[in-house]
Amino acid sequence: MANKNKKNRKGIVFSTNPDFEYNYQDDQESTEALPAQQQKLRVFIDRKQRKGKEVTLVTGFSGAEDELKDLGKLLKTKCGVGGSVKEGEIIIQGNQRDKVVQILLAEGYTQTKKSGG
């Protein structure tokens, strides 16, 4: 049975220092949002662990999780396909690499490049 009152202290179990104060910094706040022109996004096709199906992956985004989800939603809408946002990557169904690169360049992500073969 899980303890509902469990404190979220990553790596700290016990301290013998009587003056010790635990300062927890959330990981989401530590990611600094870069302007669209400075984001180095890479777009490539992936077939691994997907039963041979192709997906388009967009990696390299640095910023808030909400901004990443909004960008993923925009790409899925413009391409007319499904997809998801997981672990800092945008996953678009199918081979949409050329279309995604053009959309990102139009949105102001000027350092976007195709990656892979």
Secondary structure, 3 states (H helix, E strand, C coil): CCCCCCCCCCCCCCCCCCCCCCCCCCHHHHCCCCCHHHCCCEEEEECCCCCCCCEEEEECCCCCHHHHHHHHHHHHHHHCCCEEEECCEEEEECCCHHHHHHHHHHCCCCCCEECCC
